[in-house]
Amino acid sequence: MKKVLLASSVLALSAGFASAEIKFSGSAVMGVGDNGIDDPRSILETYLTASASGETDAGLSFGFETTIATYDTDGGLNDDGTSAFISGAFGKLSMGSVAEADEVATLPDIGGLSGLGVDNIAEAFTGDSAGRETHDVNYTYSGGPLTFGASAHIGAAGEGDGYAVGVKYSFGDAYVGIGYNDDNVSAAAGTVVSLYGGGTFGAVSVKAMWSEWDPDAAGDKLNAYGVHMDYTVDALTISAQYSANDLENLAGNGHEAFGLGAAYDLGGGAKVVGGVANVTNNDLDDDTVWEMGLSFTF
């Protein structure tokens, strides 16, 4: 009955717009976990995404997408996942909650619920990691195996401007990529060069990345890197990930992590997921973090 009502609502919303289409999708996670700071806690997050698209008389596509986080356990979402775009033979131009162009092939997370943050250590200097959340513009163009992207962060109060470019080349089930980011955000101003590579080889999938941050202020260049591996057999996927960076060279901070995860596909968009990781935190102490539960996509 709910699916019938949802379909009726979509038809009602699209009535009178012959070239427009509105769709809804959603996801949710539920379970328990320990983030190394608090005692074990319940985890619940639900997301509803609405997307709309249309086409001009000249054949240009346009639309928007917005994600509503109806409940987030830890709060503090940086944005609501809203973006708008127009695309055609020239490529695709997007504004809003869009990726930085240097992030051509980031690492997945371990855990499957809120995530254990192992990937964040490898991605410490790339993309939006410096705290840029709004005023983003992204352009991408794909031709055969080659994808090119350029992005800019323009005029956000107190954050500064920045730009990034990235190129990714795919051959068969493998890829390589390179990204460059010139970031003028005050606390992390500098340039970042990133290299990416990976692919799927039978039951094994591998993703790796490395980046180097050259700060505008006096100081040494810092590196960050990570590798992620999945092994899939039938409905079961086992994951392993290692990440590290050089932030221990700044004010005694240290960052390194290793994680293991697993996901079992129940079919119909439901999975049993979980993971455990050992993370070296800012005080150079080792924390063991974990989470387990269910994830759903609709």
N, C-alpha and C positions, 0 to 999 in steps of 0.2 A: 504494500500500500504506500509506503514512504517513497519508493522509487517512482511509482505512478504520479504521486503528488509533485515530486521534484521535476519529473519530465514535463508535467503540465505547467509548472512555473517557468521552466525554460522556454517552452513554446509561447507562453503569454508574454514573456519579456522580449522575445524576438519578433512578435507579431508586428507587421508594418515595416520591418526592416529586411527586405528581401535578400540583401547581401551581407547581413550581420548574423553572427552566431555567438551565443553565450553558453559557456560550459562551467560546470562546477566539479571539483575534485577535492579529496580530503585525505588526511593521514592522522594517525594517532599512535602514541606509545603508552604503555602502562607497565609498571614493574617496581622493583626496588633497587637501591644502589647505595654505595658509600663513596663520597667524593674526596675522602682523606681529610676533610675539615670537620664535617658534622658526623654524627652517628648515622647508621643506616637509615634511609628515609624512603618514603614512597615517591614514585616518579610518575607523573601524568602530564602529557602534552597533547593537545589536539589542534589541528590546523585545517582551515577551510579555504580553498583557493578558487577564486572566480576569474575566468578569462573570457575576453570578448574579442572578436576579430571581424573584420570586414574587408571589402575590396573596392577600390575606386574604379571609375569607368575606364581608366587607362591601365588597369591591371596591377596597381600597387596595393599591397596588403598593409593593414594597419590594425592596431588593437592595444589592449592593456591587460595586465594581470595583477591581481592583488591577493595577498594571503592574510587571513585573519587568524591570529593566534588566540583562540578562544580561551585557552588556559595554558599557562606556562609555569611549571613548578617553581623555578627560581626567579622568574620575573626578569625585568631589565632588558627586554628585547630592544635591539638597536633601531630597527625599522619594521614596517609591516609588510615588507616584501612586495611593494607596489612598483610597477614599471609600465611604460608605454613605448610603443615602437611603430616604425613604418619601414617596410622592406620592399624590395623589387630586384631587378637585374643588377642594380648598383650595390646591393648588399643590404644590411640591416642596421638601422639607427635606433638605439634605445636610450631612454632616460629614466632615472629613478634608482631603484634597488637593483643595480646591474653589476656584473663582475668587472674587476679591473682587467685590462687586456693582457697583463703579464702573467695572469693565472691561467695558463693554457692547459694545464693538466695537474690539478692539485690532488692531494691524497685523500682517500676516504677516511672516516673515523672508525674507531674500534668501540664496540659496545652495542650499538643499534638503538639506544634509547636517547638519553641526553648527550651521550658521547663522553669518552674518557679523556679527550684532549691530546692524545699522542700526536695526531697530525698537526696540531697547532704549533708544536715546537719546531717542526720542519718548515712551517709556513710563517714563521715569526716576522719575516721582513717583506713578504710579498703581499700584493693586493691590498685589501682593506685592513690588514692586521694592525696598522698604525692608528686606527680609530676613525678613519673617514667613513661616514655612514650615509651622507646625503649629497645632493648636487652632483651626481655622477652621470656621465654621458659615455656611451659605448657604441663603437661602430665595428661590425664584423663583415668579412667577405670570404666566401668559400668558393673555390674553383677546383673541382676534382679532389685530389688528396691534400691540397694546400688550403689552410685557413689563416687569414690575417686579421688582426684586431688592433684597434686603437681606442684609448679611453682617456677621459679627462675628469678631474675633480675641480669644479669651478665655483669659487665664491662662497663657500660655507663659512659663516661667521666663526672666527676663532680657530679655524682648522687649516687655512691656507689652501693653495692650489696645488695641483700635481697632474702628471700625465703618465701614460704607460702604453707600450706597444708589445705585441706578441705574435709569434708565428708558430704554427703547428703543421707538421707534415706526417701523413699516415701512409703506410705501405703494408698492405695486407691487414693483419691483425695487430700490427705494431705501430708505434709512433715515436717521434722526437719533437722537441719544441724548445724555443728560447723566448725569454721575456725580459723587458727592460722597464723600470719604473723610476721616475724622477719625482720624489715626494717632498713637498715643501711644508708638510705638517710640522709644527714647531718642535715637538718632542722627538720626532724621528726623521728630521729632514736629512735627505741624502739620496743616493741612487742605489738601485738594486738590479743586479743581473741574475737571471735564473735560467737553469737548464732542466729539461724534463725528458724522460724516456720511459717506455714500457710497452707492454703487449700481452696478448693472450696466446698461450702455447698449450693446446690441448686442455687439460684440466687445471692448468696453472696460469694465473694472471699476475703480472708484476707491474708495479708503478714505482718510479723513483724520481727524486728531485733534489736539486742543490741550488743554493742562492748565496750571493755575497752582497752585503750591505756596506757601502762606502759613505760614512756620515759626513755631512757638511761641516760639522764642528770638528775640532781637533780630536783625533782618536784613531784607533786601529780599525781596519776593515774586519767585519765579522761574518762568519759563515753559518749557514743552517742547511741541514740535509735530512733526508729520510727515505725509507724504502718500505713498500707495502706489498704483501703477497697473499693471494687467495688460492685455495685448493678446493675445487668443487667436485663432489661425487654424488650423483643423483640429486636429492633435495638438500643435501648438507654442504655448507660452505664453511671452511675453517680459514681464519685470517691471522696473519702475524704482521707486526709493524714495529719498526725501530726509527726513532727520530732523535736528533741532537742539534744544538747550536752553541755558539761561542759566548752566550750572554753571561757565563761565569766570569768573563773578563771585565764585567761592569759591576762595580759595587758589591762584589761577592755573590752575585746571583749565579745560579747554575741551572741548566735545563738539559735533561736527557730522559728518554722514556722508552720502554719496551712494552708492547701489549699483545695479547692473544684474544681472539674473538671467535664466535661461532654463530651461525644462523641456520635454522631448519625451516624450509618452506613448507607450510601446511596447505598451500593452494588457496586460490581465491583472494589473494592479497594479504594473507596473514602469515606471520613468521614468529617462531620462537627465537629470541636473540639474547646475546649476553657477551660479556668480555671482562677481562681483568688486565690491569696494567701496573707497572712499577714506574713511578714518576719522581725524578729529582726536582724538588721544588726550590723556591727562591732562597731558602735557608740552608740549602745543600743537604737537607734531610730527605730520606727516601720514604715515599708514601705509596701504599698499595691501594688502588682504587678499583671498584668493580661495579657492575650493574647487570641485571638480568630481567627478562620479562617478555612482552609481546609487542609486535609492531603491526600496524594495519595500514593498508592503502586502499582508497576507494575511487 
